[in-house]
Amino acid sequence: MEIMYFYLLAAVAVASGFMVVTCKSPVNNAIALMMTFVCLANFYVMLDAPFMAAIQIMVYAGAILMLIIFTIMLLNLGTAVARKGSHSVVWATVLALLIAMQGYFVINRGEVSGITGEITGEMVKKVGHTELIAKSLFTDFLLPFEIASILLLVAIVGAVIIAKKEV
Amino acid sequence: MITINHYLVLSAVLFSLGTFGVLTRKNAIVIFMCIELMLNAVNLSFISLSSHLGNMDGQIFVFFVMTVAAAEAAVGLALMIAFFRNRESIAVDDFSLLKW
């Protein structure tokens, strides 16, 4: 049952990922991208990471995609459609297939079974995923957390400065 | 039974789709969306390996990837608005000022 659900979601994710790449109108691309994000959030729930699924929906489907759609509408791209076709599709296909094959072979050669850490699905259900993340984030990863906050501050200031009328 | 390989193969497929989009499309916003797709594929493999190994570190890494993606979205889209103001276009072929 679960595997059927996995295949259904994977098919939707790959199909909407393909639409992100191929659709002509940027708004359609953005909607297809949102479909991919929601499918990935489903996968995160299936992988015992509900907090990650929640922030996937909030940050990606909520914030980033909204920003993209706002920009598309602000620039009024319907009038500025690319007049030529696309870059070389053949070479891009070759390269993308090479990357996929490489990933496939690496996966098939690797052996990651038999290693088990202390976090199990039952433990996540009992303690709570948010609590586990928070404990890890505020003890072992406190410095990266602070650096991330500075990065976000710099990004806010940079975005305001760059998008100003006269620099 | 869903194994880790299912997730990793799906992640590889999504990543190569994103690569294909970055290489073929000309609209800068669409290229940006394809980069987001690639980032999400990497996030999926991080989380699947993390829950497979029973270790929290991969999910913390995904947290930081999301932070960087949000910062990148803000700055990148501001850059596109600035470009559009100067060139009336966001096709990447028109961004050739730094090309020798």
Interface residues (C-beta under 8 A of the other chain):
Chain A: E2 I3 F6 A10 A13 V14 G17 F18 V20 V21 P26 N29 A30 L33 T36 F37 L40 F43 Y44 M46 L47 D48 A49 F51 M52 I55 Q56 V59 Y60 A63 I64 L67 I68 T71 I72 L74 L75 L77 A80 A82 R83 K84 S86 H87 S88 V89 W91 A92 T93 L95 A96 L97 I99 A100 G103 Y104 I107 N108 V112 I115 T116 G117 E118 I119 T120 G121 L132 I133 S136 L137 D140 F141 P144 A148 L151 L152 V154 A155 I156 G158 A159 V160 I162 A163 K165
Chain B: M1 I2 I4 N5 H6 Y7 L8 V9 L10 S11 A12 V13 L14 F15 S16 L17 G18 T19 F20 G21 L23 T24 R25 K26 N27 I29 V30 F32 M33 C34 E36 L37 N40 N43 L44 I47 S48 L49 S50 S51 H52 L53 G54 N55 M56 D57 Q59 I60 V62 F63 F64 M66 T67 V68 A69 A70 A71 E72 A73 A74 V75 L77 A78 L79 M80 I81 A82 F84 R85 E88 S89 I90 A91 D93
